[in-house]
């Protein structure tokens, strides 16, 4: 049979054709290698024993190892730590990926660079086989997700702090009502008895209750549900007062200094809360320097050009006062630093602190629309940066408080509070001082009484937080009955905006639970002096 019957034979491959094919393969391999080497991803191969056999240029730059330093080394101990910062043992995971990469197409774990920096990498893994299909290793492509991981952690921390704040606020509100009753009945015992021992015991009860009230006040500050009065504050004066207190009370081996460089130190704030926050930071620093050291308070003005996130605080663009409290103490680990603002978290020995100091600082910062950031490392001391918005002219915000008349006026008071202990205490103690008192547990009966008898009521004392209808809503209804109503808001806790809204609605003032009879009488005297009663 002729060749034609089988079709044309392929032309023979010439030497020139071989060279062209070889050159095409070489260029293709060069392009592939260039792509792999210069890709903006970590690309590496490692065999079944975990030994690195290929490490692209990006991986070398990212981890800080040269090709000579990394090829032939095990992944654990070079780019993979034995344990993550969370405590997870990574060695079993690496063995699983080596032996069963098909079960770990994607994994996220903490890695470590040559200089010890911890990073987070998302890895995609592919099984490598030989010509017979036997597994010989793994091809892993990694993406740096460290920033994303940090943002996720900050978000989780912010949500956690918000949840803790809500819980703390709720506990403090209920606890304040109990303390309010304890203080009230202790005051009643003091006034009813002539027995010096009972008088002494009631004084001890009052002292203990006031200490408990301070704890709840710190909880409320953390939860951003405490009451506060904004006024113009010269922070330099506050810092000088704080330093004077610390110099007199803490270890004399600690040198307290000031560097007050801010040309505009005035902020709109609550001087008492700001002073308490700075004192807490100073005392916290003192505890970190058991053998003495240095503690410095410094200030300067800064401009922030756009909305900025600091820790889990978000602050607007504007002019700020930066207060820095820096110590030379023992410092903190990253794990402790992440938790320092949580209430009841403390590294101090039992009995040396309730763990509420920095939580209160955190709350005060939020209340003043500022931000706080901690910088610290073990053995290197700690530094707290407190950002507060400054103001140009606050004179118009200053409020002149009327002077009390000094004469105790007897009035007719209507008390609305859902807590029985508060109602009973109020009636007992107020009537002991000559006032006439009617108490109500809820809004409906209070409204019905007020509609019939508002002409016989001089002052209404309203609880802010009540079931079904809160103090603000009830006040609006009562004001509809009598536009000339005189009322004070009583609050175990209340978000400041709600209090301000109620003041705008026409309520005369508010008083923070737990309060003493003397504090309430001061409010009554002030209203009488201003012509409201």
Kinemage of the C-alpha trace (Angstrom):
@kinemage 1
@onewidth
@group {chain A} dominant
@subgroup {mainchain}
@vectorlist {calphas} color= white
{ca unk a 1} P 0.000 0.000 0.000
{ca unk a 2} L 1.310 3.376 -0.877
{ca unk a 3} L 1.890 6.159 1.616
{ca unk a 4} L -0.882 8.160 -0.026
{ca unk a 5} L -3.399 5.603 1.278
{ca unk a 6} L -2.503 6.487 4.858
{ca unk a 7} L -2.446 10.240 4.299
{ca unk a 8} L 0.513 12.598 4.301
{ca unk a 9} L 3.332 11.869 6.735
{ca unk a 10} L 4.176 14.686 9.268
{ca unk a 11} L 7.125 16.771 8.311
{ca unk a 12} L 10.329 15.903 10.140
{ca unk a 13} L 11.282 18.137 13.140
{ca unk a 14} L 14.270 20.173 12.214
{ca unk a 15} L 16.977 21.520 14.508
{ca unk a 16} L 15.566 25.000 13.993
{ca unk a 17} L 12.105 23.820 15.170
{ca unk a 18} L 13.634 22.256 18.304
{ca unk a 19} L 15.379 25.472 19.182
{ca unk a 20} L 12.132 27.444 18.772
{ca unk a 21} L 10.203 25.005 20.965
{ca unk a 22} L 12.948 25.108 23.629
{ca unk a 23} L 13.030 28.920 23.518
{ca unk a 24} L 9.222 29.096 23.868
{ca unk a 25} L 9.356 26.740 26.865
{ca unk a 26} L 12.175 28.725 28.441
{ca unk a 27} L 10.315 32.016 28.034
{ca unk a 28} L 7.149 30.458 29.398
{ca unk a 29} L 9.051 29.196 32.434
{ca unk a 30} L 10.657 32.612 32.934
{ca unk a 31} L 7.262 34.311 32.788
{ca unk a 32} L 5.888 31.777 35.259
{ca unk a 33} L 8.858 32.237 37.611
{ca unk a 34} L 8.651 36.029 37.318
{ca unk a 35} L 4.932 35.869 38.087
{ca unk a 36} L 5.497 33.675 41.135
{ca unk a 37} L 8.518 35.597 42.395
{ca unk a 38} L 6.921 39.027 42.072
{ca unk a 39} L 3.377 38.162 43.061
{ca unk a 40} L 1.997 40.213 45.961
{ca unk a 41} L 1.230 37.027 47.832
{ca unk a 42} L 3.233 34.662 49.990
{ca unk a 43} L 3.954 31.556 47.882
{ca unk a 44} L 5.829 28.603 49.293
{ca unk a 45} L 6.211 24.862 48.851
{ca unk a 46} L 6.915 22.473 51.691
{ca unk a 47} L 7.306 18.721 51.695
{ca unk a 48} L 5.445 16.076 53.710
{ca unk a 49} L 7.873 16.529 56.592
{ca unk a 50} L 7.184 20.251 56.880
{ca unk a 51} L 10.497 21.302 55.263
{ca unk a 52} L 10.317 24.454 53.126
{ca unk a 53} L 11.474 23.813 49.529
{ca unk a 54} L 10.421 27.064 47.861
{ca unk a 55} L 9.927 30.594 49.189
{ca unk a 56} L 9.094 33.382 46.730
{ca unk a 57} L 10.544 36.876 46.868
{ca unk a 58} L 7.442 38.414 48.452
{ca unk a 59} L 7.540 35.763 51.198
{ca unk a 60} L 11.215 36.570 51.855
{ca unk a 61} L 10.444 40.287 52.190
{ca unk a 62} L 7.367 39.678 54.345
{ca unk a 63} L 8.972 37.257 56.808
{ca unk a 64} L 12.482 38.758 56.688
{ca unk a 65} L 14.295 35.538 55.692
{ca unk a 66} L 16.598 35.210 52.706
{ca unk a 67} L 16.258 32.143 50.464
{ca unk a 68} L 19.478 30.691 51.911
{ca unk a 69} L 18.166 31.127 55.478
{ca unk a 70} L 14.764 29.522 54.958
{ca unk a 71} L 15.081 26.735 52.349
{ca unk a 72} L 15.552 23.398 54.084
{ca unk a 73} L 14.129 24.632 57.413
{ca unk a 74} L 10.968 23.408 59.089
{ca unk a 75} L 7.935 25.754 59.030
{ca unk a 76} L 7.524 25.447 62.816
{ca unk a 77} L 10.254 27.441 64.473
{ca unk a 78} L 10.745 29.730 61.480
{ca unk a 79} L 7.551 31.280 60.109
{ca unk a 80} L 5.140 29.362 62.368
{ca unk a 81} L 5.377 29.709 66.171
{ca unk a 82} L 4.801 26.624 68.297
{ca unk a 83} L 1.886 28.435 69.963
{ca unk a 84} L -0.319 31.348 68.968
{ca unk a 85} L -0.749 34.333 71.292
{ca unk a 86} L -4.137 32.851 72.171
{ca unk a 87} L -2.390 29.694 73.426
{ca unk a 88} L -3.403 27.408 70.512
{ca unk a 89} L -0.748 24.779 69.715
{ca unk a 90} L 0.037 25.085 65.988
{ca unk a 91} L 2.212 21.963 65.658
{ca unk a 92} L -0.693 19.501 65.257
{ca unk a 93} L -2.237 21.813 62.620
{ca unk a 94} L 0.985 21.874 60.596
{ca unk a 95} L 1.216 18.064 60.745
{ca unk a 96} L -2.392 17.766 59.581
{ca unk a 97} L -1.760 20.098 56.627
{ca unk a 98} L 1.372 18.136 55.644
{ca unk a 99} L -0.350 14.756 55.764
{ca unk a 100} L -3.902 15.704 54.754
{ca unk a 101} L -3.789 18.979 52.810
{ca unk a 102} L -7.039 18.066 51.047
{ca unk a 103} L -8.786 18.536 54.425
{ca unk a 104} L -7.238 21.977 54.907
{ca unk a 105} L -7.821 23.815 51.639
{ca unk a 106} L -8.089 27.018 53.677
{ca unk a 107} L -6.818 27.920 57.126
{ca unk a 108} L -6.007 31.035 59.142
{ca unk a 109} L -3.296 31.054 61.754
{ca unk a 110} L -0.819 33.330 63.491
{ca unk a 111} L 2.657 33.442 61.982
{ca unk a 112} L 5.884 35.052 63.098
{ca unk a 113} L 8.521 37.029 61.231
{ca unk a 114} L 12.254 36.712 61.679
{ca unk a 115} L 12.341 39.726 64.034
{ca unk a 116} L 9.600 38.228 66.225
{ca unk a 117} L 6.620 40.274 65.007
{ca unk a 118} L 3.353 38.342 65.189
{ca unk a 119} L 1.243 38.437 62.006
{ca unk a 120} L -1.954 36.756 60.836
{ca unk a 121} L -2.026 34.993 57.460
{ca unk a 122} L -4.895 33.360 55.530
{ca unk a 123} L -3.525 30.316 53.683
{ca unk a 124} L -4.837 28.396 50.651
{ca unk a 125} L -3.269 24.931 50.380
{ca unk a 126} L -2.996 22.591 47.380
{ca unk a 127} L -1.706 19.030 47.363
{ca unk a 128} L 1.395 18.406 45.203
{ca unk a 129} L 1.887 14.944 43.656
{ca unk a 130} L 4.528 13.171 41.538
{ca unk a 131} L 3.926 11.556 38.140
{ca unk a 132} L 2.478 8.476 39.834
{ca unk a 133} L 0.003 10.553 41.852
{ca unk a 134} L 1.815 10.138 45.170
{ca unk a 135} L 1.654 13.081 47.554
{ca unk a 136} L 5.019 14.842 47.781
{ca unk a 137} L 4.173 18.132 49.458
{ca unk a 138} L 1.974 21.197 49.685
{ca unk a 139} L 1.771 24.455 47.748
{ca unk a 140} L 0.590 27.225 50.081
{ca unk a 141} L -0.418 30.739 49.064
{ca unk a 142} L -0.834 33.224 51.899
{ca unk a 143} L -2.429 36.670 52.323
{ca unk a 144} L -1.535 39.046 55.153
{ca unk a 145} L -4.730 39.757 57.145
{ca unk a 146} L -3.083 41.270 60.239
{ca unk a 147} L -4.801 44.668 59.914
{ca unk a 148} L -8.159 43.034 59.251
{ca unk a 149} L -7.678 40.771 62.260
{ca unk a 150} L -6.815 43.730 64.503
{ca unk a 151} L -9.894 45.639 63.315
{ca unk a 152} L -12.068 42.585 63.990
{ca unk a 153} L -10.552 42.281 67.462
{ca unk a 154} L -11.173 45.982 68.139
{ca unk a 155} L -14.780 45.576 67.016
{ca unk a 156} L -15.267 42.531 69.253
{ca unk a 157} L -13.708 44.428 72.155
{ca unk a 158} L -15.977 47.429 71.528
{ca unk a 159} L -19.071 45.203 71.503
{ca unk a 160} L -17.852 43.441 74.625
{ca unk a 161} L -17.293 46.735 76.446
{ca unk a 162} L -20.729 47.967 75.370
{ca unk a 163} L -22.376 44.792 76.680
{ca unk a 164} L -20.458 45.015 79.962
{ca unk a 165} L -21.445 48.674 80.236
{ca unk a 166} L -25.138 47.854 79.852
{ca unk a 167} L -24.842 45.127 82.483
{ca unk a 168} L -22.904 47.382 84.853
{ca unk a 169} L -25.418 50.191 84.428
{ca unk a 170} L -28.355 47.915 85.181
{ca unk a 171} L -26.704 46.474 88.287
{ca unk a 172} L -25.728 49.934 89.545
{ca unk a 173} L -29.251 51.297 89.008
{ca unk a 174} L -30.861 48.534 91.103
{ca unk a 175} L -28.107 48.690 93.692
{ca unk a 176} L -28.499 52.457 94.014
{ca unk a 177} L -32.171 52.063 94.917
{ca unk a 178} L -31.199 49.653 97.709
{ca unk a 179} L -28.472 51.961 98.999
{ca unk a 180} L -30.930 54.858 98.827
{ca unk a 181} L -33.233 53.037 101.234
{ca unk a 182} L -30.374 52.076 103.558
{ca unk a 183} L -29.175 55.680 103.759
{ca unk a 184} L -32.700 56.966 104.324
{ca unk a 185} L -33.558 54.627 107.183
{ca unk a 186} L -30.138 55.164 108.790
{ca unk a 187} L -30.816 58.925 108.737
{ca unk a 188} L -34.248 58.300 110.280
{ca unk a 189} L -32.687 56.216 113.089
{ca unk a 190} L -30.183 59.004 113.776
{ca unk a 191} L -32.942 61.556 114.193
{ca unk a 192} L -35.318 59.369 116.200
{ca unk a 193} L -32.891 58.036 118.807
{ca unk a 194} L -31.187 59.643 121.770
{ca unk a 195} L -29.147 56.501 122.438
{ca unk a 196} L -25.480 57.359 121.614
{ca unk a 197} L -24.743 53.751 120.682
{ca unk a 198} L -27.597 53.626 118.145
{ca unk a 199} L -26.420 56.979 116.825
{ca unk a 200} L -22.905 55.589 116.402
{ca unk a 201} L -24.202 52.438 114.680
{ca unk a 202} L -26.360 54.442 112.275
{ca unk a 203} L -23.323 56.590 111.451
{ca unk a 204} L -21.385 53.428 110.570
{ca unk a 205} L -24.279 52.290 108.366
{ca unk a 206} L -24.271 55.651 106.582
{ca unk a 207} L -20.508 55.580 106.079
{ca unk a 208} L -20.623 52.056 104.632
{ca unk a 209} L -23.574 52.927 102.392
{ca unk a 210} L -21.773 55.987 101.039
{ca unk a 211} L -18.742 53.818 100.216
{ca unk a 212} L -21.044 51.429 98.364
{ca unk a 213} L -22.548 54.413 96.559
{ca unk a 214} L -19.072 55.430 95.380
{ca unk a 215} L -18.591 51.967 93.855
{ca unk a 216} L -21.885 52.213 91.997
{ca unk a 217} L -20.939 55.716 90.887
{ca unk a 218} L -17.773 54.292 89.314
{ca unk a 219} L -19.835 51.586 87.633
{ca unk a 220} L -22.230 54.178 86.268
{ca unk a 221} L -19.352 56.293 84.999
{ca unk a 222} L -17.969 53.289 83.140
{ca unk a 223} L -21.424 52.544 81.729
{ca unk a 224} L -21.734 56.210 80.682
{ca unk a 225} L -24.982 56.458 82.627
{ca unk a 226} L -23.866 58.684 85.482
{ca unk a 227} L -24.972 62.265 85.953
{ca unk a 228} L -22.532 65.091 85.466
{ca unk a 229} L -22.531 68.869 85.235
{ca unk a 230} L -20.655 70.422 82.342
{ca unk a 231} L -18.826 73.640 82.991
{ca unk a 232} L -15.689 75.375 81.800
{ca unk a 233} L -12.647 73.525 83.139
{ca unk a 234} L -9.062 74.685 83.232
{ca unk a 235} L -7.345 71.302 82.998
{ca unk a 236} L -4.018 72.774 84.105
{ca unk a 237} L -5.572 73.714 87.446
{ca unk a 238} L -7.034 70.220 87.759
{ca unk a 239} L -3.666 68.621 86.953
{ca unk a 240} L -1.885 70.833 89.517
{ca unk a 241} L -4.418 69.787 92.165
{ca unk a 242} L -4.009 66.095 91.242
{ca unk a 243} L -0.213 66.312 91.381
{ca unk a 244} L -0.383 68.058 94.764
{ca unk a 245} L -2.592 65.257 96.123
{ca unk a 246} L -0.329 62.541 94.726
{ca unk a 247} L 2.831 64.182 96.061
{ca unk a 248} L 1.337 64.177 99.569
{ca unk a 249} L -0.092 60.669 99.511
{ca unk a 250} L 1.977 58.261 97.395
{ca unk a 251} L 5.442 56.788 97.957
{ca unk a 252} L 7.999 59.607 98.267
{ca unk a 253} L 10.356 57.602 96.048
{ca unk a 254} L 8.062 58.376 93.115
{ca unk a 255} L 8.898 61.730 91.528
{ca unk a 256} L 5.778 63.517 90.257
{ca unk a 257} L 6.361 66.153 87.571
{ca unk a 258} L 4.343 68.369 85.223
{ca unk a 259} L 4.997 69.656 81.728
{ca unk a 260} L 1.980 71.791 80.860
{ca unk a 261} L 2.681 73.095 77.357
{ca unk a 262} L -0.895 73.472 76.086
{ca unk a 263} L -1.692 77.110 75.319
{ca unk a 264} L -5.431 76.336 75.362
{ca unk a 265} L -6.135 74.027 78.318
{ca unk a 266} L -9.869 74.731 78.703
{ca unk a 267} L -12.434 72.023 78.014
{ca unk a 268} L -16.156 71.679 78.629
{ca unk a 269} L -16.426 69.055 81.313
{ca unk a 270} L -17.186 67.953 84.843
{ca unk a 271} L -14.224 69.031 87.011
{ca unk a 272} L -14.925 66.404 89.683
{ca unk a 273} L -15.020 63.543 87.181
{ca unk a 274} L -11.928 64.758 85.314
{ca unk a 275} L -10.015 65.090 88.578
{ca unk a 276} L -11.142 61.601 89.620
{ca unk a 277} L -10.049 60.175 86.250
{ca unk a 278} L -6.569 61.724 86.475
{ca unk a 279} L -6.217 60.603 90.109
{ca unk a 280} L -7.157 57.054 89.097
{ca unk a 281} L -4.503 57.090 86.379
{ca unk a 282} L -1.941 58.441 88.849
{ca unk a 283} L -2.787 55.827 91.483
{ca unk a 284} L -2.676 53.092 88.852
{ca unk a 285} L 0.801 54.288 87.864
{ca unk a 286} L 1.863 54.358 91.524
{ca unk a 287} L 0.923 50.698 91.926
{ca unk a 288} L 3.139 49.842 88.940
{ca unk a 289} L 6.198 51.402 90.679
{ca unk a 290} L 6.611 49.534 94.005
{ca unk a 291} L 10.272 50.566 94.182
{ca unk a 292} L 9.807 54.166 93.120
{ca unk a 293} L 10.165 55.856 89.768
{ca unk a 294} L 8.829 58.827 87.847
{ca unk a 295} L 5.294 59.940 87.016
{ca unk a 296} L 4.799 62.809 84.567
{ca unk a 297} L 1.673 64.703 83.536
{ca unk a 298} L 2.044 66.658 80.300
{ca unk a 299} L -0.290 68.591 78.007
{ca unk a 300} L -0.251 69.955 74.479
{ca unk a 301} L -2.760 71.071 71.868
{ca unk a 302} L -3.259 69.050 68.706
{ca unk a 303} L -5.453 69.313 65.597
{ca unk a 304} L -7.279 66.315 64.172
{ca unk a 305} L -8.203 66.869 60.527
{ca unk a 306} L -10.777 64.109 60.024
{ca unk a 307} L -12.893 61.725 62.135
{ca unk a 308} L -10.449 59.361 63.831
{ca unk a 309} L -10.722 56.027 65.628
{ca unk a 310} L -8.567 55.691 68.763
{ca unk a 311} L -8.869 52.353 70.574
{ca unk a 312} L -12.665 51.903 70.441
{ca unk a 313} L -13.368 55.648 70.641
{ca unk a 314} L -14.400 57.634 67.579
{ca unk a 315} L -13.690 61.352 67.765
{ca unk a 316} L -14.603 64.132 65.389
{ca unk a 317} L -12.224 66.446 63.567
{ca unk a 318} L -11.265 69.507 65.578
{ca unk a 319} L -8.955 70.985 68.189
{ca unk a 320} L -8.042 68.754 71.110
{ca unk a 321} L -6.161 68.874 74.367
{ca unk a 322} L -3.838 65.890 74.736
{ca unk a 323} L -3.051 64.952 78.341
{ca unk a 324} L -0.345 62.303 78.691
{ca unk a 325} L 0.272 60.456 81.950
{ca unk a 326} L 3.553 58.565 81.704
{ca unk a 327} L 5.243 56.316 84.302
{ca unk a 328} L 8.454 54.315 84.524
{ca unk a 329} L 6.769 51.280 86.079
{ca unk a 330} L 6.601 47.592 85.306
{ca unk a 331} L 4.468 48.002 82.207
{ca unk a 332} L 1.872 45.567 80.883
{ca unk a 333} L 1.652 42.646 78.495
{ca unk a 334} L -0.520 42.944 75.384
{ca unk a 335} L -3.180 40.683 76.935
{ca unk a 336} L -3.455 42.805 80.099
{ca unk a 337} L -3.434 46.003 78.047
{ca unk a 338} L -6.456 44.763 76.080
{ca unk a 339} L -8.490 44.277 79.272
{ca unk a 340} L -7.490 47.188 81.521
{ca unk a 341} L -10.706 49.165 80.992
{ca unk a 342} L -12.998 46.251 81.862
{ca unk a 343} L -14.785 46.667 85.216
{ca unk a 344} L -13.579 44.320 87.980
{ca unk a 345} L -10.478 43.357 85.980
{ca unk a 346} L -7.415 43.892 88.151
{ca unk a 347} L -3.886 42.553 88.448
{ca unk a 348} L -3.614 43.739 92.040
{ca unk a 349} L -3.630 41.467 95.040
{ca unk a 350} L -6.966 40.606 96.627
{ca unk a 351} L -8.255 43.484 98.743
{ca unk a 352} L -6.116 46.128 97.049
{ca unk a 353} L -8.598 47.236 94.442
{ca unk a 354} L -12.039 46.526 93.009
{ca unk a 355} L -10.888 46.893 89.404
{ca unk a 356} L -13.155 49.882 88.773
{ca unk a 357} L -10.645 52.749 88.597
{ca unk a 358} L -9.718 52.492 84.917
{ca unk a 359} L -13.262 51.450 84.031
{ca unk a 360} L -14.432 54.764 85.493
{ca unk a 361} L -11.728 56.597 83.496
{ca unk a 362} L -13.043 54.888 80.352
{ca unk a 363} L -16.589 56.040 81.100
{ca unk a 364} L -15.515 59.596 81.916
{ca unk a 365} L -13.670 59.792 78.605
{ca unk a 366} L -16.791 58.749 76.697
{ca unk a 367} L -18.942 61.224 78.611
{ca unk a 368} L -16.586 64.041 77.590
{ca unk a 369} L -16.632 62.971 73.910
{ca unk a 370} L -12.906 62.261 74.029
{ca unk a 371} L -10.663 59.236 73.652
{ca unk a 372} L -8.042 57.415 75.691
{ca unk a 373} L -5.249 55.142 74.551
{ca unk a 374} L -2.743 53.102 76.509
{ca unk a 375} L 0.796 52.422 75.303
{ca unk a 376} L 2.766 49.938 77.346
{ca unk a 377} L 5.088 46.952 77.206
{ca unk a 378} L 6.496 44.765 79.930
{ca unk a 379} L 9.401 46.374 81.747
{ca unk a 380} L 9.082 49.611 79.732
{ca unk a 381} L 6.522 51.572 81.736
{ca unk a 382} L 3.112 52.769 80.618
{ca unk a 383} L 1.676 55.869 79.016
{ca unk a 384} L -1.961 56.970 78.804
{ca unk a 385} L -3.004 59.544 76.189
{ca unk a 386} L -6.251 61.333 77.011
{ca unk a 387} L -7.830 63.386 74.205
{ca unk a 388} L -10.410 66.028 75.166
{ca unk a 389} L -12.089 68.520 72.804
{ca unk a 390} L -11.099 72.088 73.665
{ca unk a 391} L -13.376 75.123 73.484
{ca unk a 392} L -12.743 78.724 72.552
{ca unk a 393} L -15.358 80.500 74.635
{ca unk a 394} L -17.241 78.793 77.428
{ca unk a 395} L -18.253 81.802 79.490
{ca unk a 396} L -21.818 81.573 78.166
{ca unk a 397} L -22.071 78.031 79.525
{ca unk a 398} L -21.287 78.983 83.089
{ca unk a 399} L -24.357 78.780 85.288
{ca unk a 400} L -24.785 80.752 88.458
{ca unk a 401} L -26.358 78.582 91.136
{ca unk a 402} L -28.817 80.436 93.340
{ca unk a 403} L -27.865 80.664 96.983
{ca unk a 404} L -30.112 78.773 99.376
{ca unk a 405} L -32.181 80.901 101.713
{ca unk a 406} L -31.002 79.031 104.805
{ca unk a 407} L -34.609 78.665 106.033
{ca unk a 408} L -36.144 75.193 105.704
{ca unk a 409} L -39.534 75.601 104.078
{ca unk a 410} L -42.272 73.024 104.729
{ca unk a 411} L -43.903 71.915 101.486
{ca unk a 412} L -46.285 69.333 100.068
{ca unk a 413} L -44.343 66.684 98.134
{ca unk a 414} L -45.619 64.019 95.744
{ca unk a 415} L -43.187 61.089 95.291
{ca unk a 416} L -43.509 58.697 92.333
{ca unk a 417} L -41.149 55.707 92.475
{ca unk a 418} L -41.650 52.027 91.630
{ca unk a 419} L -39.322 50.918 94.473
{ca unk a 420} L -41.220 50.382 97.738
{ca unk a 421} L -38.148 50.979 99.906
{ca unk a 422} L -37.619 54.394 98.287
{ca unk a 423} L -41.262 55.398 98.727
{ca unk a 424} L -41.397 54.268 102.372
{ca unk a 425} L -38.086 55.919 103.259
{ca unk a 426} L -39.092 59.166 101.519
{ca unk a 427} L -42.400 59.381 103.357
{ca unk a 428} L -40.836 58.566 106.748
{ca unk a 429} L -37.901 60.947 106.538
{ca unk a 430} L -39.577 63.847 104.734
{ca unk a 431} L -42.476 63.858 107.171
{ca unk a 432} L -40.033 63.860 110.083
{ca unk a 433} L -38.876 67.235 108.752
{ca unk a 434} L -42.390 68.615 108.596
{ca unk a 435} L -43.168 68.076 104.917
{ca unk a 436} L -46.439 66.531 103.768
{ca unk a 437} L -45.814 63.513 101.545
{ca unk a 438} L -47.943 61.398 99.188
{ca unk a 439} L -46.284 58.428 97.481
{ca unk a 440} L -47.228 56.468 94.337
{ca unk a 441} L -45.810 53.261 92.854
{ca unk a 442} L -46.850 53.857 89.256
{ca unk a 443} L -47.842 56.415 86.696
{ca unk a 444} L -51.591 55.703 86.475
{ca unk a 445} L -52.437 56.312 90.130
{ca unk a 446} L -50.083 59.312 90.211
{ca unk a 447} L -51.860 60.878 87.205
{ca unk a 448} L -55.309 60.293 88.702
{ca unk a 449} L -54.288 61.880 92.021
{ca unk a 450} L -52.559 64.835 90.379
{ca unk a 451} L -55.558 65.537 88.146
{ca unk a 452} L -57.769 65.810 91.267
{ca unk a 453} L -55.318 67.492 93.678
{ca unk a 454} L -52.530 69.321 91.805
{ca unk a 455} L -53.440 72.541 93.641
{ca unk a 456} L -52.316 70.825 96.860
{ca unk a 457} L -48.923 69.709 95.516
{ca unk a 458} L -45.896 72.041 95.756
{ca unk a 459} L -43.255 69.667 94.383
{ca unk a 460} L -43.252 66.380 92.443
{ca unk a 461} L -40.281 64.033 92.870
{ca unk a 462} L -40.233 61.679 89.848
{ca unk a 463} L -38.178 58.534 89.378
{ca unk a 464} L -36.578 58.482 85.914
{ca unk a 465} L -36.636 54.724 85.290
{ca unk a 466} L -40.008 53.061 85.885
{ca unk a 467} L -41.880 50.247 84.128
{ca unk a 468} L -44.430 51.112 81.425
{ca unk a 469} L -43.866 54.884 81.691
{ca unk a 470} L -40.611 56.635 82.598
{ca unk a 471} L -40.216 59.915 84.450
{ca unk a 472} L -39.879 62.009 81.298
{ca unk a 473} L -43.126 60.682 79.813
{ca unk a 474} L -44.977 61.039 83.119
{ca unk a 475} L -43.758 64.624 83.541
{ca unk a 476} L -45.192 65.588 80.136
{ca unk a 477} L -48.616 64.230 81.126
{ca unk a 478} L -48.539 65.966 84.515
{ca unk a 479} L -47.464 69.195 82.844
{ca unk a 480} L -50.452 68.860 80.522
{ca unk a 481} L -52.658 68.806 83.626
{ca unk a 482} L -50.824 71.702 85.283
{ca unk a 483} L -48.484 73.794 83.091
{ca unk a 484} L -47.066 75.394 86.278
{ca unk a 485} L -45.896 72.054 87.741
{ca unk a 486} L -42.713 72.120 89.872
{ca unk a 487} L -40.788 68.872 89.649
{ca unk a 488} L -37.404 67.272 90.287
{ca unk a 489} L -36.187 64.149 88.501
{ca unk a 490} L -34.728 61.420 90.733
{ca unk a 491} L -32.441 58.971 88.941
{ca unk a 492} L -30.505 55.854 89.855
{ca unk a 493} L -28.922 56.263 86.462
{ca unk a 494} L -29.846 58.078 83.332
{ca unk a 495} L -28.170 58.769 80.030
{ca unk a 496} L -27.280 62.460 80.112
{ca unk a 497} L -29.211 63.280 76.934
{ca unk a 498} L -32.453 62.017 78.540
{ca unk a 499} L -31.877 64.217 81.583
{ca unk a 500} L -31.128 67.209 79.366
{ca unk a 501} L -34.278 66.543 77.317
{ca unk a 502} L -36.360 66.475 80.521
{ca unk a 503} L -34.787 69.722 81.735
{ca unk a 504} L -35.658 71.240 78.376
{ca unk a 505} L -39.231 69.993 78.807
{ca unk a 506} L -39.469 72.152 81.939
{ca unk a 507} L -38.468 69.990 84.881
{ca unk a 508} L -36.615 72.201 87.375
{ca unk a 509} L -33.678 69.991 88.356
{ca unk a 510} L -32.549 66.422 88.925
{ca unk a 511} L -30.916 64.620 91.815
{ca unk a 512} L -28.760 61.510 91.677
{ca unk a 513} L -29.604 58.469 93.780
{ca unk a 514} L -28.643 57.634 96.419
{ca unk a 515} L -29.136 61.086 97.938
{ca unk a 516} L -29.460 62.201 101.538
{ca unk a 517} L -32.271 64.308 102.919
{ca unk a 518} L -29.819 67.196 103.289
{ca unk a 519} L -29.014 67.064 99.570
{ca unk a 520} L -32.690 67.122 98.653
{ca unk a 521} L -33.333 69.990 101.058
{ca unk a 522} L -30.540 71.976 99.383
{ca unk a 523} L -32.339 71.511 96.046
{ca unk a 524} L -35.625 72.686 97.628
{ca unk a 525} L -33.940 75.716 99.212
{ca unk a 526} L -32.290 76.626 95.898
{ca unk a 527} L -35.634 76.460 94.063
{ca unk a 528} L -37.289 78.549 96.779
{ca unk a 529} L -34.519 81.171 96.514
{ca unk a 530} L -35.012 81.290 92.755
{ca unk a 531} L -38.734 81.865 93.238
{ca unk a 532} L -39.831 78.487 91.908
{ca unk a 533} L -41.492 77.385 95.172
